[in-house]
Amino acid sequence: MAEHVTVAKTDELQPGQGMVAEVAGKEIALFNVGGTVYALNNTCVHRGGPLGEGDLDGEVVSCPWHNWEYNVTTGACLTNPSACVATFPVVVDGNEIKVEL
């Protein structure tokens, strides 16, 4: 059975922003797109850049190291369509953001 782990509070992640949270020793990038929170692996597949520190434009985050772009809703890489990052289901429970592991 999947476990939901609290990773942040809703007031820590405003619409249009991203952040990094650590869950069970793994870094997860969180993004708020119009009030909906998405979670993906924080590591860019190109050179390991921190996606949670990248610029978010709509549903697309740009890796701060080499500008590889990813759709945060699907994990699909727009720069290299054969690449993607893992995504994680998110549940907002009151003021808590929880990621399913």
Backbone as a printed PyTorch tensor [residue, N CA C, xyz], in Angstrom:
tensor([[[  0.8350,  -1.1840,   0.0000],
         [  0.0000,   0.0000,   0.0000],
         [  0.8800,   1.2480,   0.0000]],

        [[  0.4840,   2.2410,  -0.7680],
         [  1.2620,   3.4710,  -0.8790],
         [  1.1740,   4.2800,   0.4070]],

        [[  2.2400,   4.9830,   0.6900],
         [  2.3050,   5.8180,   1.8840],
         [  2.3190,   7.2800,   1.4620]],

        [[  1.4990,   8.0980,   2.1310],
         [  1.4870,   9.5350,   1.8860],
         [  2.3370,  10.2120,   2.9620]],

        [[  3.3530,  10.9330,   2.5290],
         [  4.2900,  11.5780,   3.4450],
         [  4.1560,  13.0940,   3.3070]],

        [[  3.9780,  13.7820,   4.4370],
         [  3.9000,  15.2400,   4.4210],
         [  5.2640,  15.8140,   4.0730]],

        [[  5.2890,  16.6900,   3.0500],
         [  6.5580,  17.2580,   2.5920],
         [  6.6250,  18.7720,   2.7450]],

        [[  5.4730,  19.4200,   2.8570],
         [  5.4560,  20.8860,   2.9860],
         [  4.0700,  21.3340,   3.4290]],

        [[  3.9820,  22.5880,   3.7760],
         [  2.6990,  23.2330,   4.0740],
         [  2.2860,  24.0400,   2.8530]],

        [[  0.9830,  24.1820,   2.6520],
         [  0.4910,  24.8790,   1.4650],
         [  0.9690,  26.3270,   1.4000]],

        [[  1.1420,  26.9820,   2.5470],
         [  1.5810,  28.3890,   2.5230],
         [  3.0650,  28.5410,   2.1670]],

        [[  3.7900,  27.4270,   2.0630],
         [  5.2070,  27.4600,   1.6750],
         [  5.3930,  27.4220,   0.1620]],

        [[  4.3150,  27.1460,  -0.5820],
         [  4.4350,  26.9580,  -2.0270],
         [  3.3160,  27.7210,  -2.7290]],

        [[  3.6010,  28.9330,  -3.1170],
         [  2.6210,  29.8020,  -3.7690],
         [  2.4780,  29.4500,  -5.2450]],

        [[  1.3370,  29.7740,  -5.8640],
         [  1.1740,  29.5170,  -7.3030],
         [  2.3180,  30.1260,  -8.1160]],

        [[  2.8070,  29.3490,  -9.0760],
         [  3.8990,  29.8040,  -9.9290],
         [  5.2760,  29.5680,  -9.3500]],

        [[  5.3400,  28.8990,  -8.1930],
         [  6.6180,  28.6700,  -7.5410],
         [  6.9550,  27.1860,  -7.4620]],

        [[  8.2340,  26.9190,  -7.2410],
         [  8.7200,  25.5790,  -7.0040],
         [  9.5490,  25.5550,  -5.7420]],

        [[  9.7730,  24.3670,  -5.2150],
         [ 10.6210,  24.2050,  -4.0360],
         [ 11.1260,  22.7700,  -4.0080]],

        [[ 12.0880,  22.5250,  -3.1330],
         [ 12.6500,  21.1870,  -2.9820],
         [ 12.3260,  20.6940,  -1.5770]],

        [[ 11.9170,  19.4310,  -1.4960],
         [ 11.6620,  18.7870,  -0.2080],
         [ 12.3810,  17.4460,  -0.2040]],

        [[ 12.7910,  17.0000,   0.9820],
         [ 13.4280,  15.6960,   1.0940],
         [ 12.4220,  14.7150,   1.6760]],

        [[ 12.2750,  13.5810,   1.0040],
         [ 11.3320,  12.5560,   1.4180],
         [ 12.0660,  11.2240,   1.4490]],

        [[ 12.1650,  10.6390,   2.6190],
         [ 12.8090,   9.3320,   2.7680],
         [ 14.1820,   9.2920,   2.0840]],

        [[ 14.9660,  10.3510,   2.2660],
         [ 16.3050,  10.4130,   1.6990],
         [ 16.3640,  10.7800,   0.2290]],

        [[ 15.2100,  11.1070,  -0.3670],
         [ 15.1560,  11.4440,  -1.7880],
         [ 14.6870,  12.8930,  -1.9380]],

        [[ 15.3160,  13.6430,  -2.8530],
         [ 14.8920,  15.0140,  -3.0940],
         [ 13.7700,  15.0390,  -4.1180]],

        [[ 12.6780,  15.7120,  -3.7450],
         [ 11.4930,  15.8420,  -4.5780],
         [ 11.3020,  17.3200,  -4.9060]],

        [[ 11.0430,  17.6290,  -6.1740],
         [ 10.7290,  18.9950,  -6.5860],
         [  9.2140,  19.1470,  -6.5640]],

        [[  8.7360,  20.1830,  -5.9000],
         [  7.3050,  20.4850,  -5.8290],
         [  7.0310,  21.7530,  -6.6130]],

        [[  5.9190,  21.7720,  -7.3500],
         [  5.5470,  22.9470,  -8.1350],
         [  4.0630,  23.2210,  -7.9590]],

        [[  3.7230,  24.4940,  -7.8220],
         [  2.3330,  24.9160,  -7.7080],
         [  1.9430,  25.5730,  -9.0290]],

        [[  1.0920,  24.8790,  -9.7860],
         [  0.6200,  25.3900, -11.0700],
         [ -0.8510,  25.7500, -10.9100]],

        [[ -1.1270,  27.0300, -10.7630],
         [ -2.5090,  27.4900, -10.6410],
         [ -3.2670,  26.8960,  -9.4780]],

        [[ -2.5770,  26.5990,  -8.3870],
         [ -3.2250,  26.0480,  -7.2110],
         [ -3.1710,  24.5330,  -7.1210]],

        [[ -2.6850,  23.8600,  -8.1570],
         [ -2.5170,  22.4120,  -8.1340],
         [ -1.0360,  22.1060,  -7.9460]],

        [[ -0.7380,  21.2250,  -7.0010],
         [  0.6520,  20.8990,  -6.6930],
         [  1.0620,  19.6100,  -7.4030]],

        [[  2.2550,  19.6500,  -8.0050],
         [  2.8400,  18.5050,  -8.6970],
         [  4.1950,  18.1940,  -8.0700]],

        [[  4.5670,  16.9170,  -8.1060],
         [  5.8470,  16.4920,  -7.5340],
         [  6.5930,  15.6330,  -8.5380]],

        [[  7.8940,  15.9060,  -8.6590],
         [  8.7340,  15.0810,  -9.5050],
         [ 10.1050,  14.9310,  -8.8970]],

        [[ 10.8410,  13.9820,  -9.4430],
         [ 12.2100,  13.7940,  -9.0100],
         [ 12.9420,  15.1130,  -9.2250]],

        [[ 13.7470,  15.5220,  -8.2690],
         [ 14.4260,  16.8130,  -8.3340],
         [ 15.6360,  16.8140,  -9.2600]],

        [[ 16.0000,  15.6790,  -9.8210],
         [ 17.2390,  15.5750, -10.5870],
         [ 16.9940,  15.5870, -12.0940]],

        [[ 17.5450,  16.5930, -12.7680],
         [ 17.4780,  16.6760, -14.2290],
         [ 18.2570,  15.4980, -14.8240]],

        [[ 17.6740,  14.8580, -15.8420],
         [ 18.3370,  13.6980, -16.4500],
         [ 19.5490,  14.0820, -17.2940]],

        [[ 19.6940,  15.3540, -17.6140],
         [ 20.8260,  15.7910, -18.4380],
         [ 22.1280,  15.7390, -17.6610]],

        [[ 22.2350,  16.5400, -16.6150],
         [ 23.4720,  16.5930, -15.8370],
         [ 23.2250,  16.6610, -14.3330]],

        [[ 22.0180,  16.2940, -13.9050],
         [ 21.7430,  16.2130, -12.4720],
         [ 21.3790,  17.5160, -11.7920]],

        [[ 21.0100,  18.5270, -12.5570],
         [ 20.6480,  19.8150, -11.9700],
         [ 19.4010,  19.7270, -11.1010]],

        [[ 19.2480,  20.6660, -10.1630],
         [ 18.1240,  20.6690,  -9.2260],
         [ 16.8770,  21.3230,  -9.8270]],

        [[ 15.9490,  20.5310, -10.3270],
         [ 14.7660,  21.0720, -11.0030],
         [ 13.9280,  21.9810, -10.1070]],

        [[ 13.8700,  21.6810,  -8.8280],
         [ 13.0800,  22.4940,  -7.8970],
         [ 13.5880,  23.9090,  -7.7340]],

        [[ 14.7970,  24.1740,  -8.2100],
         [ 15.3660,  25.5200,  -8.1550],
         [ 15.2360,  26.2360,  -9.4950]],

        [[ 14.6090,  25.5630, -10.4750],
         [ 14.4650,  26.1430, -11.8050],
         [ 13.3030,  27.1210, -11.8870]],

        [[ 13.2360,  27.8340, -13.0130],
         [ 12.1570,  28.7890, -13.2570],
         [ 10.9410,  28.0520, -13.8020]],

        [[  9.7770,  28.3440, -13.2120],
         [  8.5290,  27.7460, -13.6410],
         [  7.7620,  28.7340, -14.5000]],

        [[  7.3780,  28.3000, -15.7030],
         [  6.5870,  29.1220, -16.6160],
         [  5.3750,  28.2890, -17.0300]],

        [[  4.2420,  28.5500, -16.4050],
         [  3.0670,  27.7210, -16.6420],
         [  3.3120,  26.3340, -16.0930]],

        [[  3.2720,  25.3220, -16.9650],
         [  3.5090,  23.9270, -16.5650],
         [  4.9330,  23.4720, -16.8490]],

        [[  5.8010,  24.3900, -17.2690],
         [  7.1530,  24.0150, -17.6970],
         [  8.2050,  24.6000, -16.7480]],

        [[  9.0930,  23.7240, -16.2700],
         [ 10.2230,  24.1650, -15.4600],
         [ 11.4870,  24.0220, -16.2930]],

        [[ 12.3740,  25.0080, -16.1610],
         [ 13.6740,  24.9780, -16.8360],
         [ 14.7440,  24.6640, -15.8050]],

        [[ 15.5450,  23.6550, -16.0770],
         [ 16.6400,  23.3160, -15.1740],
         [ 17.5810,  24.5220, -15.0720]],

        [[ 17.9680,  24.9050, -13.8720],
         [ 18.8330,  26.0840, -13.7210],
         [ 20.2530,  25.8920, -14.2420]],

        [[ 20.6740,  24.6620, -14.4940],
         [ 22.0420,  24.4310, -14.9630],
         [ 22.1880,  24.5770, -16.4690]],

        [[ 21.3260,  23.9340, -17.2590],
         [ 21.5000,  23.9460, -18.7160],
         [ 20.1990,  24.1900, -19.4710]],

        [[ 19.1760,  24.6410, -18.7540],
         [ 17.8810,  25.0200, -19.3450],
         [ 17.1100,  23.8910, -20.0180]],

        [[ 17.3630,  22.6450, -19.6420],
         [ 16.5000,  21.5730, -20.1380],
         [ 15.1170,  21.8110, -19.5480]],

        [[ 14.0740,  21.6200, -20.3460],
         [ 12.7200,  21.9120, -19.9130],
         [ 11.9030,  20.6420, -19.7080]],

        [[ 11.0640,  20.6850, -18.6570],
         [ 10.2090,  19.5540, -18.3080],
         [  8.7930,  20.0450, -18.0350]],

        [[  7.8200,  19.2460, -18.4510],
         [  6.4370,  19.5130, -18.0820],
         [  6.2500,  18.9400, -16.6800]],

        [[  5.9130,  19.7850, -15.7130],
         [  5.8290,  19.3300, -14.3270],
         [  4.6010,  18.4590, -14.0720]],

        [[  3.6160,  18.4920, -14.9620],
         [  2.4190,  17.6780, -14.7690],
         [  2.6340,  16.2310, -15.2070]],

        [[  3.6010,  15.9990, -16.1010],
         [  3.8210,  14.6540, -16.6470],
         [  5.2380,  14.1280, -16.4370]],

        [[  6.2010,  15.0210, -16.1930],
         [  7.6100,  14.6340, -16.0870],
         [  8.2980,  14.5390, -17.4310]],

        [[  7.5580,  14.7740, -18.5260],
         [  8.1300,  14.6780, -19.8720],
         [  9.1580,  15.7820, -20.1100]],

        [[ 10.2570,  15.4090, -20.7330],
         [ 11.2940,  16.3710, -21.0820],
         [ 10.9620,  16.9590, -22.4440]],

        [[ 10.8730,  18.2710, -22.5220],
         [ 10.5740,  18.9450, -23.7790],
         [ 11.8330,  19.1310, -24.6220]],

        [[ 12.9810,  19.1690, -23.9810],
         [ 14.2510,  19.3480, -24.6740],
         [ 14.6680,  18.0710, -25.3940]],

        [[ 14.4440,  16.9390, -24.7550],
         [ 14.7740,  15.6320, -25.3190],
         [ 13.5780,  14.7170, -25.0770]],

        [[ 12.6870,  14.5800, -26.0550],
         [ 11.4580,  13.8120, -25.8630],
         [ 11.6530,  12.3470, -25.4540]],

        [[ 12.8310,  11.8050, -25.6050],
         [ 13.0560,  10.4220, -25.1770],
         [ 13.3720,  10.3270, -23.6850]],

        [[ 13.4830,  11.4630, -23.0110],
         [ 13.8210,  11.4920, -21.5910],
         [ 12.6140,  11.9420, -20.7630]],

        [[ 12.6270,  11.5760, -19.4880],
         [ 11.5970,  12.0590, -18.5650],
         [ 12.1130,  11.8820, -17.1400]],

        [[ 11.4420,  12.5280, -16.2080],
         [ 11.7380,  12.3500, -14.7900],
         [ 10.5110,  11.7340, -14.1230]],

        [[ 10.7460,  11.0120, -13.0570],
         [  9.6550,  10.3590, -12.3300],
         [  8.7530,  11.4030, -11.6740]],

        [[  7.4600,  11.1180, -11.6740],
         [  6.4860,  11.9640, -10.9950],
         [  5.9010,  11.1890,  -9.8210]],

        [[  5.3310,  11.9230,  -8.8790],
         [  4.7390,  11.3150,  -7.6980],
         [  3.3600,  11.9140,  -7.4650]],

        [[  2.3660,  11.0790,  -7.1440],
         [  1.0390,  11.6080,  -6.8340],
         [  1.1000,  12.5170,  -5.6060]],

        [[  0.3010,  13.5780,  -5.6350],
         [  0.2520,  14.5550,  -4.5470],
         [ -1.1630,  14.6310,  -4.0070]],

        [[ -1.2610,  14.7400,  -2.6810],
         [ -2.5340,  14.9470,  -2.0070],
         [ -2.3810,  16.1730,  -1.1190]],

        [[ -3.3250,  17.0970,  -1.2080],
         [ -3.3480,  18.2360,  -0.2930],
         [ -4.4160,  17.9300,   0.7450]],

        [[ -3.9910,  17.8620,   1.9990],
         [ -4.8710,  17.5270,   3.1120],
         [ -4.8530,  18.6880,   4.0930]],

        [[ -5.8800,  19.5230,   4.0210],
         [ -5.8860,  20.7340,   4.8460],
         [ -4.7740,  21.6490,   4.3790]],

        [[ -3.8250,  21.9300,   5.2800],
         [ -2.6960,  22.7850,   4.9010],
         [ -1.4240,  21.9980,   4.6540]],

        [[ -1.5430,  20.6760,   4.5460],
         [ -0.3720,  19.8250,   4.3250],
         [ -0.3240,  19.3110,   2.8810]],

        [[  0.8690,  19.3760,   2.3030],
         [  1.1220,  18.7850,   0.9870],
         [  1.7780,  17.4360,   1.2410]],

        [[  1.1320,  16.3720,   0.7230],
         [  1.6400,  15.0280,   0.9240],
         [  1.9600,  14.3860,  -0.4150]],

        [[  3.0870,  13.6650,  -0.4420],
         [  3.5080,  12.9580,  -1.6590],
         [  3.3450,  11.4700,  -1.4070]],

        [[  2.8330,  10.7720,  -2.4130],
         [  2.6620,   9.3310,  -2.3080],
         [  3.9380,   8.6280,  -2.7300]],

        [[  4.4420,   7.7810,  -1.8540],
         [  5.6590,   7.0210,  -2.1520],
         [  5.3250,   5.5620,  -2.3920]]])
